[in-house]
Amino acid sequence: MDFDISLLHHDSCTLLRIQGEIDVVSRARFEESMLGVLDAGQAMIVDMRQVTFCDSTGLNAIVSANRRAAERDVPIALVAPPPRVERVFHITGIDQYVPVYGSVREAIGSFGTPP
């Protein structure tokens, strides 16, 4: 399995669990999933603990989702990208615009609702 997305809907947000590689092949599905959640007005947490790779197309999808979240005034957060993915977020500055948390509980807490 190279890429999979699971959506879990909660009262306060939607959790997207991502597994595998976010690249040119999976970008469309990744981006469509994120934008669908945001267009529905749901706060969104992207759980990246099982992401094995994220290229520039994946980064662009996250930037696009962050832009849509800002337009809709909907919170977005990333959770626990692996160290090499987090390093790319830091180098590119994405972590300055999209909050990154160590756990789903922390991300939910950042939305102002109890975990």
C-alpha positions as CSV (number, residue, x, y, z in Angstrom):
1,M,0.0,0.0,0.0
2,D,1.6,3.2,-1.2
3,F,-1.1,5.7,0.0
4,D,-4.3,5.6,2.1
5,I,-6.6,8.1,3.8
6,S,-9.1,7.4,6.6
7,L,-11.5,10.1,7.6
8,L,-12.9,10.0,11.2
9,H,-15.6,12.5,12.0
10,H,-15.9,13.8,15.6
11,D,-18.1,16.4,17.0
12,S,-15.4,19.1,17.0
13,C,-13.4,18.2,14.0
14,T,-12.5,15.7,11.2
15,L,-9.4,13.6,11.5
16,L,-7.6,12.5,8.3
17,R,-5.2,9.7,9.0
18,I,-2.6,9.5,6.2
19,Q,-0.5,6.4,5.5
20,G,2.2,6.1,2.9
21,E,3.7,8.4,0.4
22,I,2.3,11.9,-0.4
23,D,3.6,12.5,-3.9
24,V,2.6,13.4,-7.5
25,V,0.5,10.2,-7.7
26,S,-1.4,10.7,-4.4
27,R,-1.6,14.4,-4.3
28,A,-5.0,14.8,-6.0
29,R,-6.7,12.4,-3.6
30,F,-4.9,14.0,-0.6
31,E,-5.8,17.5,-1.6
32,E,-9.4,16.7,-2.5
33,S,-9.9,15.0,0.9
34,M,-8.6,18.0,2.8
35,L,-10.5,20.5,0.7
36,G,-13.7,18.5,1.1
37,V,-13.5,18.6,4.9
38,L,-12.7,22.3,4.9
39,D,-15.5,23.2,2.4
40,A,-17.9,21.4,4.8
41,G,-16.8,23.9,7.5
42,Q,-15.1,21.2,9.7
43,A,-12.0,21.9,11.7
44,M,-9.4,19.5,10.4
45,I,-6.5,17.5,11.8
46,V,-4.2,15.7,9.5
47,D,-2.5,12.8,11.3
48,M,0.8,12.3,9.5
49,R,2.4,9.7,11.9
50,Q,2.4,7.0,9.2
51,V,3.5,9.2,6.3
52,T,6.7,7.7,4.8
53,F,7.4,10.5,2.3
54,C,6.2,13.9,1.3
55,D,7.4,15.6,-1.9
56,S,6.8,19.2,-3.1
57,T,3.4,18.3,-4.5
58,G,2.4,17.1,-1.1
59,L,3.7,20.4,0.4
60,N,1.7,22.3,-2.2
61,A,-1.5,20.4,-1.2
62,I,-1.0,21.4,2.4
63,V,-0.4,25.0,1.5
64,S,-3.5,24.9,-0.7
65,A,-5.6,23.4,2.2
66,N,-4.2,26.0,4.6
67,R,-5.2,28.8,2.3
68,R,-8.7,27.3,2.0
69,A,-8.9,27.0,5.8
70,A,-8.0,30.6,6.2
71,E,-10.6,31.7,3.6
72,R,-13.3,29.7,5.5
73,D,-12.0,30.6,8.9
74,V,-11.7,26.9,9.8
75,P,-8.9,25.6,12.0
76,I,-6.4,23.2,10.5
77,A,-3.5,21.3,12.2
78,L,-0.9,18.7,11.3
79,V,0.0,15.9,13.8
80,A,3.4,14.2,14.2
81,P,5.0,14.1,10.8
82,P,8.0,11.9,10.8
83,P,11.3,13.7,11.5
84,R,12.4,13.9,7.8
85,V,9.0,15.2,6.8
86,E,8.9,17.7,9.7
87,R,12.4,18.9,8.7
88,V,11.1,19.7,5.2
89,F,8.2,21.6,6.8
90,H,10.8,23.6,8.8
91,I,13.1,24.3,5.9
92,T,10.2,25.5,3.6
93,G,8.6,27.4,6.4
94,I,5.3,25.6,6.3
95,D,5.5,25.0,10.0
96,Q,5.3,28.8,10.4
97,Y,1.8,28.9,8.8
98,V,0.3,25.5,9.6
99,P,0.4,24.4,13.2
100,V,2.2,21.1,13.9
101,Y,1.4,19.1,17.1
102,G,2.9,16.0,18.7
103,S,-0.5,14.3,19.2
104,V,-4.1,14.4,18.1
105,R,-5.0,15.3,21.7
106,E,-2.8,18.4,21.5
107,A,-4.3,19.4,18.1
108,I,-7.8,19.0,19.3
109,G,-7.0,21.1,22.4
110,S,-5.6,23.9,20.2
111,F,-9.1,24.2,18.7
112,G,-10.5,25.3,22.1
113,T,-12.5,22.1,22.7
114,P,-11.7,19.4,25.3
115,P,-10.0,16.3,23.9
